[in-house]
Amino acid sequence: MIKTVILDFDGTIGDTCSLIVKTMQQTLSALALPVSTAEKCAATIGLPLRQCFVHLLGNDSETATRCEAKYRELFAINNANYRVPVFPHVVETIKLLHDEGTEISIASSRSHRSLQAFLSDMELEGYVRCVVASNDVERAKPAPDMIMKILEETGCRACEAIMVGDTCFDIDMGHNAGTITCGVTYGNGKPNDLKDADYLIDDFALLADIVHNNKG
């Protein structure tokens, strides 16, 4: 029985890829660093921000820390008048599941503050029980910390929760925590990245069917 749905944000709820990639490339350019391709930048989405730059630049944590600070500065500018597109059927499906008694939570590698701002903009705040960001836990994806924190707050068992995301980091985090997993194929990940998920959907609305079929 699924009692709690845990959702990734980037690539699962919000279509932030172009905004993130643009800001990553601007960051690298501003710091006179080699500018990675859009594909390489997009492949890091889902990791904590500093780790994204470690992946792009190598194991230089000091430079990655500089990139993180510059990225946040540029992101605030780029996002000031930008309305993040929500993927089809996300808002109505979240509201439907919530109204049926399913707990909705968010586990994302972005910061807590930005998540709350996005959820407010999308008018989803009242439908989400718990928001856990990378800066709320000691270990980020694919470690199970985010999910364990959500389970502790909701009082739900791992076998009663489903982790929904668009990258292998989300699916691995779900497996590491012992939850059911569901990959969405419309996000930033590639289909092969999601091959270990228990379910695969190409439309967020299909998540309601999975929850309904796991009610008894």
LUMDRENPA-282865 format. One record per atom (N, C-alpha, C): atom name; residue in one letter; residue number from 1; x, y, z. Coordinates in Angstrom, 1 decimal. Atoms other than C-alpha are relative to their C-alpha. Last residue first. Example, Ala and Ser with C-alpha at 12.3 -4.5 7.8 and 13.67 -1.06 7.14 Angstrom:
   vexlo   lummi   dolo        u        v        w
       N       s      2     -0.9     -1.1      0.0
      CA       s      2     13.7     -1.1      7.1
       C       s      2     -0.8      1.1      0.8
       N       a      1      0.9     -1.2      0.0
      CA       a      1     12.3     -4.5      7.8
       C       a      1      0.9      1.2      0.0
This chain:
   vexlo   lummi   dolo        u        v        w
       N       g    216      0.4      1.1     -0.8
      CA       g    216     -4.8     -2.7     -1.0
       C       g    216      1.1     -1.0      0.4
       N       k    215      0.8     -0.5     -1.2
      CA       k    215     -3.9      0.8     -2.2
       C       k    215     -0.3     -1.2      0.9
       N       n    214     -0.7      0.5     -1.2
      CA       n    214     -1.2     -0.3     -4.6
       C       n    214     -0.6      0.5      1.3
       N       n    213     -0.1      1.5      0.1
      CA       n    213     -3.3     -0.1     -7.8
       C       n    213      0.8     -0.6      1.2
       N       h    212      1.3      0.6     -0.2
      CA       h    212     -4.5      3.4     -6.8
       C       h    212      0.2     -1.5      0.0
       N       v    211      0.4     -0.1     -1.4
      CA       v    211     -0.9      4.6     -6.3
       C       v    211     -1.3     -0.7      0.2
       N       i    210     -0.9      0.9     -0.8
      CA       i    210      0.2      3.2     -9.7
       C       i    210     -0.4      0.1      1.5
       N       d    209      0.4      1.4      0.2
      CA       d    209     -2.9      4.7    -11.4
       C       d    209      0.9     -0.9      0.9
       N       a    208      1.2      0.3     -0.8
      CA       a    208     -2.2      8.1     -9.8
       C       a    208     -0.5     -1.4     -0.2
       N       l    207     -0.4      0.3     -1.4
      CA       l    207      1.4      8.0    -11.2
       C       l    207     -1.3     -0.3      0.9
       N       l    206      0.0      1.5     -0.2
      CA       l    206     -0.1      7.7    -14.7
       C       l    206      0.5     -0.4      1.4
       N       a    205      1.3      0.5     -0.4
      CA       a    205     -0.9     11.4    -14.6
       C       a    205     -0.1     -1.4      0.3
       N       f    204      0.2     -0.1     -1.5
      CA       f    204      2.8     12.2    -14.6
       C       f    204     -1.3     -0.5      0.4
       N       d    203      1.0     -1.0     -0.3
      CA       d    203      3.0     11.0    -18.3
       C       d    203     -0.2      0.0      1.5
       N       d    202     -0.3     -1.1      0.9
      CA       d    202      5.9      9.0    -19.7
       C       d    202     -0.9      1.1      0.2
       N       i    201      1.1     -0.7      0.6
      CA       i    201      5.9      6.5    -16.8
       C       i    201      0.4      1.1     -0.9
       N       l    200     -0.4     -1.0      0.9
      CA       l    200      8.3      3.8    -15.7
       C       l    200     -1.2      0.6     -0.6
       N       y    199      0.9     -0.5      1.0
      CA       y    199      7.8      1.6    -12.7
       C       y    199      0.6      1.0     -0.8
       N       d    198      1.1      0.9     -0.1
      CA       d    198     10.0     -0.5    -10.4
       C       d    198     -1.1      0.3     -1.0
       N       a    197      1.2     -0.4     -0.7
      CA       a    197     13.0      1.5    -11.5
       C       a    197     -1.1     -1.0      0.0
       N       d    196      0.2      0.7     -1.2
      CA       d    196     16.2     -0.3    -12.5
       C       d    196     -1.2      0.4      0.8
       N       k    195      0.3      1.4      0.2
      CA       k    195     16.1      0.8    -16.1
       C       k    195     -0.3     -0.8      1.3
       N       l    194      1.2      0.3     -0.8
      CA       l    194     15.9      4.5    -15.2
       C       l    194     -0.4     -1.5     -0.1
       N       d    193     -0.2     -0.4     -1.4
      CA       d    193     19.3      5.6    -16.4
       C       d    193     -1.0     -0.5      0.9
       N       n    192     -0.8      1.0     -0.5
      CA       n    192     18.7      3.6    -19.7
       C       n    192      0.4      0.3      1.5
       N       p    191      0.7      1.3     -0.4
      CA       p    191     15.8      5.8    -20.4
       C       p    191      0.8     -1.0      0.6
       N       k    190      0.2      0.8      1.2
      CA       k    190     18.0      9.0    -20.3
       C       k    190     -0.7     -1.3      0.5
       N       g    189     -0.7      1.2      0.1
      CA       g    189     17.6     11.5    -17.4
       C       g    189     -0.3     -0.7     -1.4
       N       n    188     -1.4     -0.2      0.4
      CA       n    188     16.6     15.1    -17.7
       C       n    188      0.8     -1.3     -0.2
       N       g    187     -0.8     -1.0     -0.6
      CA       g    187     12.8     14.7    -17.7
       C       g    187      1.4      0.0     -0.5
       N       y    186      0.0     -1.3      0.7
      CA       y    186     10.2     13.1    -19.9
       C       y    186      1.0      1.0      0.5
       N       t    185     -0.8      0.1      1.2
      CA       t    185     10.9      9.4    -18.9
       C       t    185      0.1      1.4     -0.7
       N       v    184      0.8     -0.8      1.1
      CA       v    184      9.6      9.6    -15.4
       C       v    184      0.9      0.2     -1.2
       N       g    183     -0.8     -0.9      0.9
      CA       g    183     11.1      6.8    -13.2
       C       g    183     -1.0      0.7     -0.9
       N       c    182      0.6     -0.3      1.2
      CA       c    182      9.2      5.2    -10.3
       C       c    182      0.8      1.0     -0.8
       N       t    181     -0.5     -1.0      0.9
      CA       t    181     10.6      3.5     -7.3
       C       t    181     -0.7      0.2     -1.3
       N       i    180      0.3      0.2      1.3
      CA       i    180      9.2      1.6     -4.3
       C       i    180      0.6      1.1     -0.9
       N       t    179      1.4     -0.4      0.5
      CA       t    179     11.0      2.4     -1.2
       C       t    179     -0.2     -0.7     -1.3
       N       g    178      1.0      1.1     -0.1
      CA       g    178     13.9      0.6      0.6
       C       g    178     -1.4      0.3     -0.5
       N       a    177      0.9     -0.2     -1.2
      CA       a    177     16.0      3.7      1.4
       C       a    177     -1.0     -1.1      0.1
       N       n    176     -0.8      0.0     -1.2
      CA       n    176     18.9      2.6     -0.9
       C       n    176     -0.8      0.2      1.3
       N       h    175     -0.4      1.3     -0.3
      CA       h    175     16.4      1.7     -3.6
       C       h    175      0.8     -0.1      1.3
       N       g    174      1.2      0.8     -0.4
      CA       g    174     14.8      5.1     -3.4
       C       g    174      0.4     -1.4      0.3
       N       m    173      0.3     -0.5     -1.4
      CA       m    173     18.2      6.9     -3.5
       C       m    173     -1.2     -0.8      0.5
       N       d    172     -0.9      0.6     -0.9
      CA       d    172     19.2      4.7     -6.5
       C       d    172     -0.3      0.5      1.4
       N       i    171      0.4      1.4     -0.1
      CA       i    171     16.0      5.7     -8.4
       C       i    171      1.0     -0.7      1.0
       N       d    170      1.3      0.2     -0.7
      CA       d    170     16.5      9.4     -7.6
       C       d    170     -0.3     -1.5      0.2
       N       f    169     -0.2     -0.4     -1.4
      CA       f    169     20.2      9.4     -8.6
       C       f    169     -1.2     -0.2      0.9
       N       c    168     -0.4      1.2     -0.8
      CA       c    168     19.4      7.4    -11.7
       C       c    168      0.3      0.3      1.4
       N       t    167     -1.4      0.4      0.2
      CA       t    167     17.5     10.4    -13.0
       C       t    167      0.3     -1.3      0.9
       N       d    166     -0.4      0.2      1.4
      CA       d    166     13.9     11.4    -13.6
       C       d    166      1.4     -0.4     -0.3
       N       g    165     -0.9     -1.0      0.5
      CA       g    165     12.2     11.0    -10.2
       C       g    165      0.4     -0.3     -1.5
       N       v    164      0.2     -0.3      1.4
      CA       v    164      9.5      9.4     -8.2
       C       v    164      1.0      1.0     -0.5
       N       m    163     -0.9     -1.1      0.4
      CA       m    163     10.2      7.7     -4.9
       C       m    163     -0.1      0.2     -1.5
       N       i    162     -0.5      0.2      1.4
      CA       i    162      7.3      5.5     -3.7
       C       i    162      0.8      1.3     -0.3
       N       a    161     -0.3     -1.2      0.7
      CA       a    161      6.4      5.0      0.0
       C       a    161      0.5     -0.3     -1.4
       N       e    160      1.3     -0.7      0.3
      CA       e    160      4.6      2.2      1.9
       C       e    160      0.2      1.4     -0.8
       N       c    159      0.8      0.8      1.0
      CA       c    159      7.6     -0.1      1.8
       C       c    159     -1.3      0.6     -0.4
       N       a    158     -0.6     -0.1      1.3
      CA       a    158      9.7      2.6      3.4
       C       a    158     -0.8     -0.8     -1.0
       N       r    157     -1.1      1.0      0.2
      CA       r    157      7.4      2.8      6.4
       C       r    157      0.5      0.1     -1.5
       N       c    156      0.3      1.0      1.0
      CA       c    156      5.4      6.1      7.0
       C       c    156      1.2     -1.0     -0.1
       N       g    155      0.4      1.3     -0.7
      CA       g    155      5.5      8.1     10.1
       C       g    155     -0.3     -1.1     -0.9
       N       t    154      1.4      0.4      0.4
      CA       t    154      5.3     11.3      8.0
       C       t    154     -0.4     -1.2      0.8
       N       e    153      1.0     -1.0     -0.2
      CA       e    153      8.3     13.0      9.6
       C       e    153     -1.4     -0.4     -0.2
       N       e    152      0.0     -0.3     -1.4
      CA       e    152     10.5     10.0     10.0
       C       e    152     -1.1      1.0      0.3
       N       l    151      0.7      1.1     -0.7
      CA       l    151      9.7      8.9      6.5
       C       l    151     -0.2      0.2      1.5
       N       i    150      1.4     -0.1      0.4
      CA       i    150     10.7     12.3      5.1
       C       i    150     -0.9     -1.1      0.7
       N       k    149      0.5     -1.2     -0.8
      CA       k    149     14.0     12.2      7.0
       C       k    149     -1.5      0.2     -0.3
       N       m    148      0.2      0.4     -1.4
      CA       m    148     14.6      8.7      5.7
       C       m    148     -0.5      1.1      0.9
       N       i    147      1.2      0.8     -0.2
      CA       i    147     13.9      9.9      2.2
       C       i    147     -0.2     -0.5      1.4
       N       m    146      1.2     -0.9      0.3
      CA       m    146     16.4     12.7      2.3
       C       m    146     -1.3     -0.8      0.3
       N       d    145      0.3     -1.0     -1.1
      CA       d    145     19.1     10.5      4.0
       C       d    145     -1.3      0.8     -0.2
       N       p    144      1.4      0.0     -0.3
      CA       p    144     18.9      7.6      1.5
       C       p    144     -0.4      1.0      1.0
       N       a    143      0.1      0.5     -1.3
      CA       a    143     22.3      8.3     -0.2
       C       a    143     -1.5      0.1      0.4
       N       p    142      1.0      1.1     -0.2
      CA       p    142     21.9      8.8     -3.9
       C       p    142     -0.1     -0.6      1.4
       N       k    141      0.3      1.1      0.9
      CA       k    141     21.4     11.7     -3.4
       C       k    141      1.4     -0.5     -0.5
       N       a    140      0.9     -0.3      1.1
      CA       a    140     22.8     14.0     -0.6
       C       a    140     -0.3     -1.3     -0.8
       N       r    139     -0.4      0.7      1.3
      CA       r    139     24.4     13.1      2.7
       C       r    139     -1.1      0.2     -1.0
       N       e    138     -1.4      0.1      0.1
      CA       e    138     24.2     15.3      5.8
       C       e    138      0.5     -0.5     -1.3
       N       v    137     -0.6      1.3     -0.4
      CA       v    137     20.7     16.4      5.3
       C       v    137      1.5      0.0     -0.1
       N       d    136      0.7      0.4     -1.2
      CA       d    136     18.7     19.7      5.1
       C       d    136      0.5     -1.3      0.6
       N       n    135     -0.6     -0.6     -1.2
      CA       n    135     21.1     21.4      2.7
       C       n    135     -0.8     -0.3      1.3
       N       s    134     -1.3      0.5     -0.3
      CA       s    134     20.2     18.9      0.0
       C       s    134      0.7      0.6      1.2
       N       a    133     -0.9     -0.4      1.0
      CA       a    133     16.5     19.7      0.3
       C       a    133      1.4     -0.5      0.3
       N       v    132     -1.4      0.3     -0.5
      CA       v    132     13.7     18.0      2.2
       C       v    132      0.9      0.4     -1.2
       N       v    131     -1.0     -0.4      1.1
      CA       v    131     10.1     19.4      1.7
       C       v    131      1.4     -0.3      0.6
       N       c    130     -1.4     -0.1     -0.4
      CA       c    130      7.3     17.8      3.7
       C       c    130      0.9      0.3     -1.1
       N       r    129     -0.1      0.2     -1.4
      CA       r    129      3.5     17.7      3.6
       C       r    129      1.4      0.4      0.5
       N       v    128     -1.2      0.7     -0.3
      CA       v    128      3.0     19.1      0.1
       C       v    128      0.3      0.0      1.5
       N       y    127      0.2      1.4      0.4
      CA       y    127     -0.5     20.1     -1.0
       C       y    127      1.2     -0.9      0.4
       N       g    126      0.9      0.7     -0.9
      CA       g    126     -0.7     23.4      0.8
       C       g    126     -0.2     -1.4     -0.3
       N       e    125     -0.5      0.1     -1.4
      CA       e    125      2.5     24.6     -0.9
       C       e    125     -1.0     -0.7      0.9
       N       l    124      0.1      1.4     -0.5
      CA       l    124      1.3     23.7     -4.4
       C       l    124      0.4     -0.1      1.4
       N       e    123      1.2      0.1     -0.8
      CA       e    123      0.4     27.2     -5.8
       C       e    123     -0.2     -1.5      0.5
       N       m    122      0.9      1.0      0.7
      CA       m    122      3.0     26.9     -8.6
       C       m    122     -1.2     -0.3      0.8
       N       d    121      0.3     -0.5      1.3
      CA       d    121      4.8     30.1     -7.4
       C       d    121     -1.0     -0.9     -0.7
       N       s    120      0.9     -1.2     -0.2
      CA       s    120      4.6     28.9     -3.8
       C       s    120     -0.5      0.5     -1.3
       N       l    119      1.3      0.6     -0.4
      CA       l    119      6.1     25.5     -4.8
       C       l    119     -1.0      1.1      0.2
       N       f    118      0.6      0.6      1.2
      CA       f    118      8.9     27.4     -6.7
       C       f    118     -1.4     -0.6      0.4
       N       a    117      0.4     -1.1      0.9
      CA       a    117      9.7     29.6     -3.7
       C       a    117     -0.7     -0.5     -1.2
       N       q    116      1.1     -0.6     -0.5
      CA       q    116      9.7     26.7     -1.3
       C       q    116     -0.5      1.1     -0.9
       N       l    115      1.1      0.9      0.1
      CA       l    115     12.1     24.8     -3.5
       C       l    115     -1.3      0.6      0.5
       N       s    114      0.4      0.0      1.4
      CA       s    114     14.4     27.8     -3.8
       C       s    114     -1.2     -0.9     -0.2
       N       r    113      0.6     -1.3      0.3
      CA       r    113     14.6     28.2     -0.1
       C       r    113     -0.6      0.0     -1.4
       N       h    112      1.4      0.0     -0.6
      CA       h    112     15.2     24.5      0.6
       C       h    112     -0.7      1.3     -0.4
       N       s    111      0.1     -0.5     -1.4
      CA       s    111     18.2     24.4     -1.8
       C       s    111     -1.5      0.1      0.5
       N       r    110     -0.1     -1.4      0.0
      CA       r    110     18.3     22.1     -4.9
       C       r    110     -0.2      0.5      1.5
       N       s    109     -1.4     -0.4     -0.2
      CA       s    109     19.1     18.4     -4.6
       C       s    109      0.1      1.6      0.0
       N       s    108     -0.7     -0.7      1.1
      CA       s    108     15.4     17.6     -4.1
       C       s    108      1.4      0.4      0.3
       N       a    107     -1.4      0.3     -0.3
      CA       a    107     13.2     15.3     -2.0
       C       a    107      0.9      0.5     -1.2
       N       i    106     -1.0     -0.3      1.0
      CA       i    106      9.6     16.6     -2.1
       C       i    106      1.4     -0.3      0.6
       N       s    105     -1.2     -0.7     -0.5
      CA       s    105      6.7     15.2     -0.1
       C       s    105      0.9      0.2     -1.2
       N       i    104     -0.9     -0.5      1.1
      CA       i    104      3.0     14.3     -0.9
       C       i    104      1.3      0.7      0.6
       N       e    103     -1.0     -1.1     -0.4
      CA       e    103      1.0     12.3      1.6
       C       e    103      0.9      0.3     -1.1
       N       t    102     -1.4      0.3      0.2
      CA       t    102     -1.9     10.4      0.0
       C       t    102      0.9      1.1      0.5
       N       g    101     -0.7      0.4     -1.3
      CA       g    101     -5.3     11.1      1.5
       C       g    101      1.4     -0.5     -0.1
       N       e    100      0.4      1.4     -0.3
      CA       e    100     -7.5     11.2     -1.6
       C       e    100      0.7     -0.5      1.2
       N       d     99      1.4      0.0     -0.4
      CA       d     99     -7.3     15.0     -1.7
       C       d     99     -0.5     -1.4      0.3
       N       h     98      0.1     -0.6     -1.3
      CA       h     98     -3.5     14.7     -1.8
       C       h     98     -1.4      0.0      0.5
       N       l     97     -0.5      0.9     -1.0
      CA       l     97     -3.6     12.3     -4.7
       C       l     97     -0.1      0.5      1.4
       N       l     96      0.9      1.2     -0.1
      CA       l     96     -5.9     14.5     -6.7
       C       l     96      0.5     -0.9      1.1
       N       k     95      1.2     -0.4     -0.7
      CA       k     95     -3.9     17.7     -5.9
       C       k     95     -1.0     -1.2      0.2
       N       i     94     -0.4     -0.3     -1.4
      CA       i     94     -0.6     16.1     -7.0
       C       i     94     -1.2      0.3      0.9
       N       t     93     -0.2      1.3     -0.5
      CA       t     93     -2.3     14.8    -10.2
       C       t     93      0.4      0.1      1.5
       N       e     92      1.3      0.7     -0.2
      CA       e     92     -3.7     18.2    -11.0
       C       e     92      0.1     -1.4      0.6
       N       v     91      0.8     -0.7     -1.1
      CA       v     91     -0.4     20.0    -10.5
       C       v     91     -1.3     -0.8      0.3
       N       v     90     -0.7      0.1     -1.3
      CA       v     90      1.7     17.4    -12.5
       C       v     90     -0.9      0.6      1.1
       N       h     89      0.7      0.8     -1.0
      CA       h     89     -0.6     16.9    -15.4
       C       h     89      0.6     -0.1      1.4
       N       p     88      1.5      0.3      0.1
      CA       p     88      1.8     18.3    -18.0
       C       p     88     -0.5     -0.9      1.1
       N       f     87      0.3      1.1      1.0
      CA       f     87      5.3     19.4    -16.7
       C       f     87     -1.5     -0.3      0.0
       N       v     86      0.3      1.3     -0.7
      CA       v     86      5.4     22.7    -14.9
       C       v     86     -0.4     -1.0     -1.0
       N       p     85      1.1      0.8      0.6
      CA       p     85      7.2     25.6    -16.7
       C       p     85     -0.2     -1.3      0.9
       N       v     84     -0.4      1.3      0.3
      CA       v     84      9.4     27.7    -14.3
       C       v     84     -1.3     -0.8     -0.6
       N       r     83      1.0      0.9     -0.6
      CA       r     83      8.3     31.3    -14.4
       C       r     83      0.3     -1.4     -0.5
       N       y     82      0.2      1.3      0.8
      CA       y     82     11.3     33.5    -14.9
       C       y     82     -1.0     -0.9      0.7
       N       n     81      1.3     -0.2      0.7
      CA       n     81     11.3     37.2    -13.7
       C       n     81     -0.3     -1.3     -0.9
       N       a     80      0.8     -1.1     -0.6
      CA       a     80     14.0     36.9    -11.0
       C       a     80     -1.4      0.1     -0.7
       N       n     79      1.3      0.5     -0.5
      CA       n     79     15.2     33.4    -12.1
       C       n     79     -0.9      1.1      0.4
       N       n     78      0.7      0.7      1.1
      CA       n     78     18.1     34.6    -14.2
       C       n     78     -1.4     -0.4      0.3
       N       i     77      0.3     -1.0      1.1
      CA       i     77     19.2     37.1    -11.6
       C       i     77     -0.8     -0.6     -1.1
       N       a     76      1.0     -1.0     -0.6
      CA       a     76     18.9     34.7     -8.6
       C       a     76     -0.4      1.0     -1.1
       N       f     75      1.3      0.6      0.0
      CA       f     75     20.6     32.0    -10.8
       C       f     75     -1.1      1.0      0.5
       N       l     74      0.5     -0.1      1.3
      CA       l     74     23.6     34.3    -11.4
       C       l     74     -1.4     -0.6     -0.1
       N       e     73      0.1     -1.4      0.3
      CA       e     73     24.4     34.7     -7.7
       C       e     73     -0.7      0.2     -1.4
       N       r     72      1.1     -0.5     -0.7
      CA       r     72     23.7     31.1     -7.0
       C       r     72     -0.3      1.4     -0.2
       N       y     71      1.2      0.6      0.6
      CA       y     71     26.0     30.0     -9.8
       C       y     71     -1.2      0.6      0.7
       N       k     70      0.3     -0.8      1.2
      CA       k     70     28.8     32.3     -8.6
       C       k     70     -1.4     -0.4     -0.6
       N       a     69      0.3     -1.3     -0.5
      CA       a     69     28.7     30.7     -5.1
       C       a     69     -0.4      0.9     -1.2
       N       e     68      1.3      0.0     -0.7
      CA       e     68     28.6     27.2     -6.5
       C       e     68     -0.5      1.4      0.4
       N       c     67      1.0      0.1      1.0
      CA       c     67     31.4     27.9     -9.0
       C       c     67     -1.4      0.0      0.7
       N       r     66      0.1     -1.3      0.7
      CA       r     66     33.6     29.1     -6.2
       C       r     66     -1.1      0.0     -1.0
       N       t     65      0.6     -0.9     -1.0
      CA       t     65     32.9     25.9     -4.3
       C       t     65     -0.2      1.4     -0.5
       N       a     64      1.5      0.3      0.0
      CA       a     64     33.6     23.9     -7.4
       C       a     64     -0.7      0.8      1.0
       N       t     63      0.6     -0.6      1.2
      CA       t     63     37.0     25.6     -7.7
       C       t     63     -1.5     -0.2     -0.1
       N       e     62     -0.1     -1.5     -0.2
      CA       e     62     37.9     24.6     -4.2
       C       e     62     -0.6      0.8     -1.1
       N       s     61      1.1     -0.5     -0.8
      CA       s     61     36.5     21.1     -4.7
       C       s     61      0.1      1.5      0.3
       N       d     60     -0.5     -1.2     -0.5
      CA       d     60     38.8     20.3     -7.7
       C       d     60     -1.1      0.7      0.9
       N       n     59      0.1      0.0     -1.5
      CA       n     59     37.9     16.7     -8.4
       C       n     59      0.7      1.2      0.6
       N       g     58     -1.0      0.9     -0.7
      CA       g     58     37.3     17.2    -12.1
       C       g     58     -0.1      0.2      1.5
       N       l     57     -1.4     -0.6      0.0
      CA       l     57     35.7     20.2    -13.9
       C       l     57      1.0     -1.0      0.5
       N       l     56     -0.3     -0.7      1.2
      CA       l     56     32.2     19.0    -14.9
       C       l     56      1.5      0.3     -0.1
       N       h     55      0.1      1.0      1.1
      CA       h     55     31.8     16.3    -12.2
       C       h     55      0.4      0.7     -1.3
       N       v     54     -1.1      0.9     -0.2
      CA       v     54     33.1     18.7     -9.5
       C       v     54      0.0     -1.0     -1.2
       N       f     53     -1.2     -0.6      0.5
      CA       f     53     30.8     21.3    -10.9
       C       f     53      1.2     -0.8      0.2
       N       c     52      0.2     -0.1      1.4
      CA       c     52     27.7     19.1    -10.4
       C       c     52      1.3      0.6     -0.6
       N       q     51     -0.4      1.3      0.7
      CA       q     51     29.0     18.1     -7.0
       C       q     51     -0.1      0.1     -1.5
       N       r     50     -1.5      0.0     -0.1
      CA       r     50     28.8     21.8     -5.8
       C       r     50      0.5     -1.3     -0.7
       N       l     49     -0.6     -1.0      0.9
      CA       l     49     25.2     21.9     -7.0
       C       l     49      1.5     -0.1      0.0
       N       p     48     -0.2     -1.3     -0.7
      CA       p     48     24.0     18.7     -5.3
       C       p     48      0.8      0.9     -0.8
       N       l     47     -1.0      0.0     -1.1
      CA       l     47     23.3     16.1     -7.9
       C       l     47      0.0      1.3      0.7
       N       g     46      0.4      1.1     -1.0
      CA       g     46     20.0     15.8     -9.8
       C       g     46      1.0     -0.1      1.1
       N       i     45      1.2     -0.4     -0.7
      CA       i     45     21.2     17.7    -12.9
       C       i     45     -0.5     -1.1      0.9
       N       t     44     -0.3     -0.1     -1.4
      CA       t     44     24.7     16.5    -13.8
       C       t     44     -1.2      0.4      0.9
       N       a     43     -0.2      1.3     -0.6
      CA       a     43     23.7     15.2    -17.2
       C       a     43      0.3      0.0      1.5
       N       a     42      1.3      0.6     -0.3
      CA       a     42     22.2     18.6    -18.1
       C       a     42      0.2     -1.4      0.7
       N       c     41      0.5     -0.7     -1.1
      CA       c     41     25.7     20.2    -17.9
       C       c     41     -1.3     -0.7      0.4
       N       k     40     -0.8      0.3     -1.1
      CA       k     40     27.2     17.6    -20.2
       C       k     40     -0.5      0.6      1.3
       N       e     39      0.3      1.5     -0.3
      CA       e     39     24.4     17.9    -22.7
       C       e     39      0.8     -0.4      1.2
       N       a     38      1.3      0.1     -0.6
      CA       a     38     24.6     21.7    -22.7
       C       a     38     -0.3     -1.4      0.5
       N       t     37      1.1      0.1      1.0
      CA       t     37     28.3     21.5    -23.5
       C       t     37     -1.3      0.0      0.8
       N       s     36      0.4      1.3      0.4
      CA       s     36     30.9     22.5    -20.8
       C       s     36     -1.2      0.1     -1.0
       N       v     35      1.4      0.1      0.0
      CA       v     35     32.5     25.9    -20.7
       C       v     35     -0.5     -1.3     -0.5
       N       p     34      0.5      0.6      1.3
      CA       p     34     36.2     25.7    -19.8
       C       p     34     -1.6     -0.2      0.1
       N       l     33     -0.2      1.5     -0.1
      CA       l     33     36.7     28.1    -16.8
       C       l     33     -0.5     -0.6     -1.3
       N       a     32     -1.0      0.3      1.0
      CA       a     32     37.1     31.9    -17.0
       C       a     32      0.4     -1.5      0.0
       N       l     31     -1.2      0.3     -0.8
      CA       l     31     35.1     32.4    -13.8
       C       l     31      1.1     -0.5     -0.9
       N       a     30     -0.3     -1.1     -0.9
      CA       a     30     32.3     34.2    -15.7
       C       a     30      1.3     -0.2      0.8
       N       s     29     -0.6     -1.1      0.8
      CA       s     29     32.4     31.6    -18.5
       C       s     29      0.4      1.1      0.9
       N       l     28     -1.3      0.4      0.5
      CA       l     28     31.9     28.7    -16.0
       C       l     28      0.7      1.1     -0.8
       N       t     27     -0.9      0.1     -1.1
      CA       t     27     29.1     30.5    -14.3
       C       t     27      1.4     -0.3     -0.4
       N       q     26     -0.3     -1.3     -0.4
      CA       q     26     27.3     31.4    -17.5
       C       q     26      1.1      0.1      1.1
       N       q     25     -1.0     -0.5      1.0
      CA       q     25     27.5     27.8    -18.6
       C       q     25      0.4      1.4      0.3
       N       m     24     -1.2      0.8     -0.2
      CA       m     24     25.9     26.6    -15.3
       C       m     24      1.1      0.6     -1.0
       N       t     23     -0.7     -0.6     -1.1
      CA       t     23     23.3     29.4    -15.5
       C       t     23      1.3     -0.7      0.2
       N       k     22     -0.4     -1.4      0.3
      CA       k     22     22.2     28.4    -19.0
       C       k     22      0.8      0.6      1.1
       N       v     21     -1.1      0.1      0.9
      CA       v     21     22.1     24.7    -18.0
       C       v     21      0.6      1.4     -0.4
       N       i     20     -1.2      0.5     -0.7
      CA       i     20     20.0     25.4    -15.0
       C       i     20      1.2      0.0     -0.9
       N       l     19     -0.5     -1.0     -1.0
      CA       l     19     17.5     27.6    -16.8
       C       l     19      1.2     -0.4      0.7
       N       s     18     -0.6     -1.1      0.8
      CA       s     18     17.2     25.2    -19.8
       C       s     18      0.5      1.1      0.9
       N       c     17     -1.3      0.4      0.6
      CA       c     17     16.7     22.2    -17.5
       C       c     17      0.7      1.2     -0.7
       N       t     16     -1.0     -1.0     -0.3
      CA       t     16     14.1     23.8    -15.2
       C       t     16      1.3     -0.2     -0.8
       N       d     15     -0.9      0.1      1.1
      CA       d     15     11.1     21.9    -16.4
       C       d     15      1.0      1.1      0.1
       N       g     14     -0.3     -1.2      0.8
      CA       g     14      9.4     21.6    -13.0
       C       g     14      1.0     -0.2     -1.1
       N       i     13      1.1     -1.0     -0.2
      CA       i     13      7.8     18.6    -11.4
       C       i     13      0.2      1.1     -0.9
       N       t     12      1.1      0.8     -0.4
      CA       t     12     10.0     15.7    -12.5
       C       t     12     -1.3      0.8      0.2
       N       g     11      0.2      1.1      1.0
      CA       g     11     12.9     17.2    -14.4
       C       g     11     -1.2     -0.9      0.4
       N       d     10     -0.5     -0.3      1.4
      CA       d     10     13.9     19.3    -11.4
       C       d     10     -0.1     -1.2     -0.9
       N       f      9      0.6     -1.2      0.6
      CA       f      9     11.7     18.5     -8.4
       C       f      9      0.4      0.2     -1.4
       N       d      8     -1.1     -0.8      0.4
      CA       d      8     12.1     14.9     -7.1
       C       d      8     -0.6      1.3     -0.6
       N       l      7     -0.3     -0.5      1.3
      CA       l      7      8.9     13.6     -5.6
       C       l      7      1.3      0.7     -0.1
       N       i      6     -1.1     -0.9     -0.2
      CA       i      6      8.1     11.4     -2.6
       C       i      6      0.5      0.4     -1.4
       N       v      5     -0.6     -0.2      1.3
      CA       v      5      4.6      9.9     -2.7
       C       v      5      1.1      1.0      0.3
       N       t      4     -0.8     -1.3      0.2
      CA       t      4      3.5      8.6      0.7
       C       t      4      0.6      0.0     -1.4
       N       k      3      0.5     -1.1     -0.8
      CA       k      3      0.8      6.1      1.6
       C       k      3      0.6      1.3     -0.2
       N       i      2     -0.7     -1.2      0.1
      CA       i      2      1.4      3.4     -1.0
       C       i      2     -0.7      1.1      0.8
       N       m      1      0.8     -1.2      0.0
      CA       m      1      0.0      0.0      0.0
       C       m      1      0.9      1.3      0.0
